[in-house]
Amino acid sequence: MKITIIGATGMAGKELTSEALKRGHSVTAIGRSSEKLAKLAAGKDSQQLKTVAKDAFALTKADLADSDVIVDAFASSPDQAYLHVDLATKLIAMFRGAKQRLVFILGAGSLKTGEDHHLFVHDMEKNPKVQAIIEVPRNQFAELTFLRTVKNVDWVGVSPSINFHPGAATELLLGKDELLFNDKGVSETSAGTMAVAILNEIEKPQHQKERFTVADR
Amino acid sequence: MKITIIGATGMAGKELTSEALKRGHSVTAIGRSSEKLAKLAAGKDSQQLKTVAKDAFALTKADLADSDVIVDAFASSPDQAYLHVDLATKLIAMFRGAKQRLVFILGAGSLKTGEDHHLFVHDMEKNPKVQAIIEVPRNQFAELTFLRTVKNVDWVGVSPSINFHPGAATELLLGKDELLFNDKGVSETSAGTMAVAILNEIEKPQHQKERFTVADR
């Protein structure tokens, strides 16, 4: 398939690019930095991987229309966290009624947890350690809230667990709207695990117009 | 003040344009049809009213940045009702952190009604007579759902009552999130009443980042 990755040089984007190439897909990697894109492409097959240095908000429908699947792996700085929402609304407006599949990497904040199934973002709001980045989970929750109103675009959202970190894939633990913990009580997702889960979903869709979650087993 | 009206030649837009001019504001009227705009401008002061023939989705920040207030009075056909959402998300993305005030005319479907405070759109969904236009209230509700997640734009939403129709202003009946009925049990809002309510709100803001509703008394 033809897969475009927006934010391809980021933590998740890099693993997604490698995993998609490994499985034989054609990848268009989009990022802002030509340097980072050159590093991403180094040693990879230039027939299979195309890089485009462009700000995500400058992308036109023509830039993306050739793809079967577009993955939004964009990450903003916490002081512009609303850009998560703005890129999602831009991509949705672009693909109304179209055949392209859109995959959005969301955060853990919009997952439910505890006996009362409260939103994990509310736990984060009470944690002084995450105040500096709290607008990120808030806006990723707003992004999912928006996506859930969208009926005429083939979208899917994917949330990692609490600790989303670099690293190779492990076995997958899959869920839907509840925050996952593994047998050791740890809630974490490596970028490699995220990449495998997304490529599995792209190749064999299990979720339509909903969000699922993946953790390291 | 400098007020821009998107959808100025529509039912609500026309009354808004007249009411704003009557109160001495400078108005930029935006619509797709030059003919309709010429008709709107006929007999009006060309110093005070500027018309711009442009599709709402082709508007740039430069087209709107000079305004104090932008009113989204856009109305779509029912088969493209998602454009209500797409224009709102476009305008919000355009004015993140900016000083401009954005006013969105929504529908009655997102208002609550009955003893159980259910959404009026659910009553509409059960009414065979409104099936042809049901996507309009559904998308206007999606638009409000999106707006409610927006924290860094000075937005306000306004819903009319069940029967939103052409006509001069009456006395106002104001509310917040509950569907209004007048003393005769009628739930209606004339475009003139809507225009007066919006100009009142523009001149003396009572609502910040929330929706209110207006009916004919």
Interface residues (C-beta under 8 A of the other chain):
Chain A: Y82 V85 D86 T89 K90 I92 A93 R96 F141 A142 T145 F146 T149 V150 N152
Chain B: Y82 V85 D86 T89 K90 I92 A93 R96 F141 A142 T145 F146 T149 V150 K151 N152
